[in-house]
């Protein structure tokens, strides 16, 4: 019999809690550790749609990247987060969330993003255990327009925001999710292109003036690359369990 505790222990081998940032809330957030698990749903977020999907699939555990909650003071049905927690408990579904510890883990979000964006032999952006982000070279130099098409297809995104510096693409840095503050490090390392998400207006101006191509690949798309990796890991370690990737949770932001 496989339990929630077994899954938690395995995932914490991949992404130790020690790697998380101080503000974060990770680990087993909802349910009972000793509950038996035969089906798992993996998703980037625990949304209302994901909970309904999990219930319809007969799932006992949801594994997500983004935490369901941080500093809750109550759990009530007229609150969006409280409603989700109540639904999970009523349906007998546990939740394990791995956030910044999975961002920093080797084989986690940013490792997957670097591979997806074509970087070979990626190197940590910062030389520290809780590093978030990687950089490295592509197999060959690409025209920026060609690389945009490659990234758009690789991330399966419905659109990219970007600014072009006039440079071809060879040395690329990536930070999944909100990584705009790390652009200066990419410039310092001599990268010609930086990929992240949630970028503000002035960051694009700064990129152009700094001579670096900047691509906003969307928060969901730059992080959802880890979901198939989690599904693969759990399937390999627990072959007796059915692991499902959410079909309901998709890129939220649309472009007209």
N, C-alpha and C positions, 0 to 999 in steps of 0.2 A: 504493500500500500504506500502510495506517495502522498505526502501531506503538504499543506501550505508552507510549513517550516522547512521541508526538504527543498522546495523551490526557492524559498528565500535564501537559504544557505548557499545554494548553487549560484544564484545571481549575485550574492555578495562576494563570492570568489572572483567573479568577473569585475564587479564594480564595488570595491570595499567602501563602507560608510565613511572611512577616514578621508576619502577623497572629496567628500561633499563640502560645499561652502557653508559658512557659519549660519546664514539665514535659512538654509534649506530644510526641508522636511521629507525624508526618504525612508524607505523600508516598508514594513507591513503596516498599512494605515487603516485597513478595515477588515474585520472578520476574525476568525479563530485559527491560530497556528496549527492546531491538531486536526483541522478538517481535511478529509480526504479529497484529492484532486484527480479527476480523470480527463478533464477538458480545460484548456486555458485559452483565453482570448488576449492577443497582444495588440496594443494600440498606442499611439502617441499621447492621447488624452483620454480621460474618462468623461465622456459627454453623455447627455441623456440618450442619444442614439446608440452609443456604444453599450450602455447598460442594457437597453432593450435588446440589442443584438446578442449580448452575452446570455441574457435570459432565454431568448428564443433558441439559442444554440445549446442550451443545457450546460453552460459553463459554470464552474465553481470558483474560478479565479481570473481576475483581469490583471495583466502586467502592463503598466504604462510607464512612459517617460516622465511626463509632467505630474507633479503631486496633485492629488485631489483637493487638498487643503493645506494651509499653513497654520496660522494662529487662530483657531476657532474658539469662540467663547460659548457657543451653544449649537445644538443640532435640532433645527426646527423645519417644518415642512414648507413654510412660506419664504425660506431662503434658498437660493439656487443650489448652493453647495450642500446645505442640510438636506434638501430634498433628494439629492443623489445618494448621500450616505444612507438615508432611510430606505431608499429603494434597494440598495445593495444588501443591506441587512435583511430586509423582508424577503428578498429573493435568494438569500443564502450564498451570496457572492462575495468573496474576499478581494482585497486590492493590495497589490505590491507596486510601489512607485519608486523609480530610480531616476534621479534628476541630474544634479551637477556631478554626482559620483560617476554616473554613466557618461556624462560629457567628457570627463577626464580619463576614463578607463581606456587602456589599450584594448582595442576591439569594440570600443563603445561608439558613441555618436560621431565624434570627430575623426576617428580612425576610418569609420565607414564613409564619412563625407569625403575625406581625402582620396580614398580609393575610387569612389563614385566620380569624382571630378578629374580623374586621370593622373593623379600624382603617383609617381613611382618612388619607393623607399622614402616615405614621409618622415619628417623630423619634427619633434615637438617645437611649438612656437616659443615656449618658455621652458627653461631648464629647471623644472620643479615638479614634484610628485602630482600636484593637482593641476597641472597644465591643461588648459583647454585650447585646442587649436593645433594645426600642423601646417608645415610648408614643405615644398619640394618641387622637383621639375617634372614636366610632362615628357613622354618618350620623344617628342619632337616639337619644334616650334610651330605654333598655329597662328593664323590671322585672327584678330580679336572677334570678328564677325563669325568665323567658323567655330571658335571656341564658345561663343554665346549659344549657338545652335546645339553644340555638343552638351553643354551644361543644362540647357533647357530640357533636352530629351532625357539626359541622365537623371535629373531630379524629378522628371515627370511633372513639371510645373506648368501652369497655364499662362505664365508671363514672367518676365524679368525686368527689374529696374536696374539701370546701369549708367555709368559714365565712362567714356573711353578716353584714355590719356594719349593715344597715338602710338602706343607700343604694341608689338606682337606679344603673344603669350607663350612663356616657357616656364617661368618660376612663379608658382601659385601658392598662396596661403589661404587657409579655410578656417572658419570658426562657425559652427552650427548655431542657429538661433541668433540672439542679440549680441553680436560681437563687434560692433562698430568701434568700440574703444580700443580694440587691438590692431586697428589699421596702421597706427604709427609703428608698431613692431614689425609689421609686414614691410613697410617702407624701409625701416632700419636694416632689415635683412636682405634688401635688394630685390624684393619680389616685384614683378611687373603687374600682378593681378591679385586682388583680394576678394574672396567670396564669403558673405555672411548674410544677415537678414535684419529686419526692423530698423533700417537706416533712416536717419533724419536728413532733412534738406541740406543743412550746412556740411554734413559729412561728404556729400557728393562734390560740393565746391572744394572742400579740403583735399579730396582725392585728386581732382583735376589739377589743382595747384601743386600737389606733391608728385605728380607724374606717375600715378598708379591707376590701372583699370580697376573699377569697383563694380561688383555685381551683387545685387540684393536678390537672393534666390528664394525668398519667402521663408518664414520661420518654420512652418510645417514641413516644407519640402527639404530644407537643409537638415532637419532632424529626423524626419520619418525614414531616412535611409537606414536607421538602426533597427527598425522593426523587423525586417526580414532576417537580420543577423540574430536577433533574440529568438525568433521562431526556430531558426536553424539550430541554435545552441540547445534550446530546451528539448527539441525533438531528438537531438543526438544523445543528450544525457538522460532523457526520460522517454525511451521509445514506446513505453506502454501507455503514454498519455497522448491525446490528440491536441495539437497546438494549432490555433487558428489565427490568421491575421485578419484584423477588422476590415470588412468591406464597406462599412457605413461611414467610417471616419476618413474624410478626404480634405484636400486643401480648402480652407474656409474662404480666403480672400479670392475674389474674382476680379478680372479686368474686363472693361467694356470694349 
